[in-house]
Amino acid sequence: MEAEVHKVPLHEIQDLRNLSLRENNFQFVHDKCHGAGWADTYIFSIGKETVGYGSIWGKDDRKARDTIYEFYLLRSYRKFANIIFPKFRIISKAGFIECQTNNHLQSEIFFENARNINAEAILFEDSFQTELRIPDTLFKKNLGNNEGPEYVLEHTGQIVASGGYVTNYNFPYIDMYYEVKEDHRKKGFGSLITQELKREAYRLKRVPAARCNIKNNASKATLLRAGMKVCGHMLIGEL
C-alpha cells in the first residue's frame, strides 16, 4: 500500500502524541515546541488508516523547520518505518534529525539515517533517594525575591546555592536546575540542593528530571551523587 504524509494542524495528531508520550514514559525535552508555536506536524497514513505522525522544528532558528524531532508509528505499522520515514523526510525537507536515546523507536530511525552525529546533552531520571547532610545548612523557598530562583540553600545563614524547576514539559515531569556560588563549589552543596529539589518535586506531585551538557563532568557527578541516573543522551545528526 502507498504511504501518505500530509502536513496538518496540531489537534489532528494530538491523540497520537498522547499515545507516544504515554508509551515512552519519560521527560520529552522538546515537548514545549508545540505550545510555543515552534513546530509543524505531519500525519502518516496507509490506505484509509492513520498510522502515525511526525514533527519538525528549527533547532538553531525557531522560524526554520529543518529538524525532525518526533517520529511515531502505531505498533502494528512499525514494520513500514523504512517506507514512511524517507517520505516524511522528503516532504518536510528536513536536513537534520534529533533524538533522545531513551526513545527506542526514534533511536532506531536515527541511527539508520543520521550521519555526522553529535551528542549534546546527558539526560537524567531519578534512581534512589539520598540522605545527604551538611551541618548548619537549610533548604527553603525563596520568599524574598519573586524574580529570582524559587529555592535557596543557606549555610550558616548565607545563601550558597539556588535552584528551581522548569515546568513546560510533558506531565508529570519537571526539570530541575541549580547553581552553586563560585566560592562554595566542590563542597557538596550542589548535590544537597538537588536532593532537596527532588523531594520538593514529589511534594508538588511531579516527577523530577534533569539534563546537563555532554562535557559538563562536574554537573554530571553532582546529579549522580544526588541519586539521579543517566537515562539517555540528546543526539543530533544530519540527514
N, C-alpha and C positions, 0 to 999 in steps of 0.2 A: 504494500500500500504506500501511497505517496504521503510523505510528511509535510505538514504546512506550518509555517512560522509567521505570525502576524503581530504587529505592534498594537497594544491595547491599553486602555486606562487601568490604573492600579486595581480598581474594585473588581475587575474581571478575573484577576488572578489571586485575589486575597485569600480565598478558601485554600488554594494550593499552597500559598505561602504559610498559612497556618499549619497545614499538614507537614510542610518541610521543617518548620521551627519545632514542632512537637516531636517529630521523628529524630531530629538531631539533638535536641535537649541540651544545648549549650548556649553561652552568650555569643550572639552573632554580632561581630564587631561593626558591620556596616548596616545594621538594622535601621538606623536613623535616616538613611539616604532617601527612603521613600517619603517619609513625613516631611523632610526638608525640601522636597521637590528637586532632588539632585539626580534622579534615576528615571530611566524609561523601562517599561516592562513589555514582554512578548509572551504570547501564549502559543503552545505547541499542540498540534492535533494530528491524528492519523485517521483518515476517513471522517466519520462523524464524531469520533471520540476525542475529548480533550485529555491530553496525556501528560502535560507538564507546563513549565514556564521558565523564563529566564529574565535577568535584569542586567542592565549596563549603567555605568556612571562614568564620570570623568575623574580619574584618580588625582591628577595634578591640576586640572582645570574643571571646576564644578559645572561649568557651562558645556563642557565637552561630553560626549557619550562614546568613549573609546575603550572601556574596560568592562569585560564580563565579570560580575561578582556573584551572581546567583544562577544556578542551573539545576533544575529539579525535574525529575520524572517520577510518575507513579510506578510502584514496584513492578507491576506486570508489564511495563513498557520500557524498562531499563535496557533490555536487550537491543533496543533501537537507538541507543545513545550515539553510536557511531554514524548513524544516519542523520539524526536530528541536530546534534551539536554542530557539524560542519555547515548545515543550512542556517542555523542561528548565527553563527559567526559571519557568514557572508551577508545575510540580510541586515544584521545590526552594524556591519562594517567595523567591528571591534578589532583593535590591534593588540590588545593585552587581555590577560585573564588573571584574576586574583583568587586566592584560595586559602581557607583555613584548613589545615591538615586534619583537624578532627571532624571535618565534613567528608565522609568516606566517598560518597558519590562524586562530589565535585573534585576531590583529590584524584580520583581515577581519571576523570576527564582532563584535569590539569596536567598530570604527568604524561598523558598520552599526546597532548597537543602543545604544551608550552615549551619554549626554548629560552635561553639566557635567563634562567631562573635565579631570583634573589629572595632571600629571607629578610623580612623587615621587622618582625616583632615576634616575641615569645608570648604565648597565651597561657594563663594560669587559671586553675579552678581550685576550690577548697578541697583539702585532703583530710586534715585532722585538726583538732582543737589543741592549741598550745597553752602553756601556763607560764609564760614569760613574766618576770617581775623585775623592776628596778626600784630600789628603795627611794622613798620621798618623791615618787612620780605619780601624777594624776592625769587621767584621760577624761576630758569633759567637752561638752558642747560649747562652742564659741559664741556666747550670747552678746558679746560687746561689739561685734563688727558684722553688720548684715551683708557687707560686700566682700568679706574675707572668707577664709576657709570655714567649713562647718564645724570642725572639731580641732582641738588642740591638745598637746601633751605638755604638761608642766612638770618641771623638775626643780625641786626646792623653790617653788614659786615663780620660776622663769619659764616662758614658753620655749621649748626646744624643738618641737615638731608640730606640724599641722597636716590636716588631710580632710577627705570627704568623699563624695560619690558623684558619679555621672550616671544619670538615670534614663537616658534616652536609648536604652537597649531593650531587646525583647524581654518581656516579663517572664519570670520573676528576677531576672539577673540585674545586677547593679555593679558598676565598675568602680573600684576603689582607686584613689590617688593619695599620695602623701609626699611631704617634703620635710627633710630634717635640716635645721640651720647648720651652716657650714662648720662652725666651730664645735658642733655637738655630734658630728658624724663618727661612725665606727665605734659607737658606744652602746649599740643595741636599741636605740630609740626608734629607728625605722621599723624594725620587726615588732617592737612593742605596740606602736600605733597601728600597724597593720593588723595585729592580733585583735586589738580593741575595735577597729573598724569592722572586722569580720563579725564580732559578737553583736555590734550595733546593727549591722545589716540584717541579721536574723531576727533581731527585735523589731525591725521595720518590716518583717515578713518578706524579705528579699534574699536572694542567693548571691553571695559575694564572688566577684571575679576580678581579674587584673591582667595587665599586659605590660611589657617593657620592651625597649629597643633590643634588637638581637645582640648588640655589642655592650649592653649595659650589665656587666657582670655583677656590679655591686647591688643593683636593684634586684637582679635575679636571686642572689644569695639572701637578700633581705626577705623576699617573698617566700622562699623555700623555708627559711628559719621560722617564719610565722605560720607554717602549716599549709601553705599553698603547694600545688604541684603543677609541673608543666603538663598541659593537656593538648598542646598543638603549637603550630607556628603559622604566621601570616606570610604567605608567599605571593610573589607576582612574577609573571613571565610574559614574554612576547608570543604572539600568535603568528 
